[in-house]
């Protein structure tokens, strides 16, 4: 499910913002990894 969301967001960026698909996908994947890491860290602290 998450992979579908990543591809969909990358496609939206590619189509409407004129960014390359691969570049969009990498940017979204890195952003998702950062959010996951921060959430896991905050969850471990609580």
Secondary structure, 3 states (H helix, E strand, C coil): CHHHHHHHHHHHHHHHHCCCHHHHHHHHHHHHHHHHHHHHHHHHHC
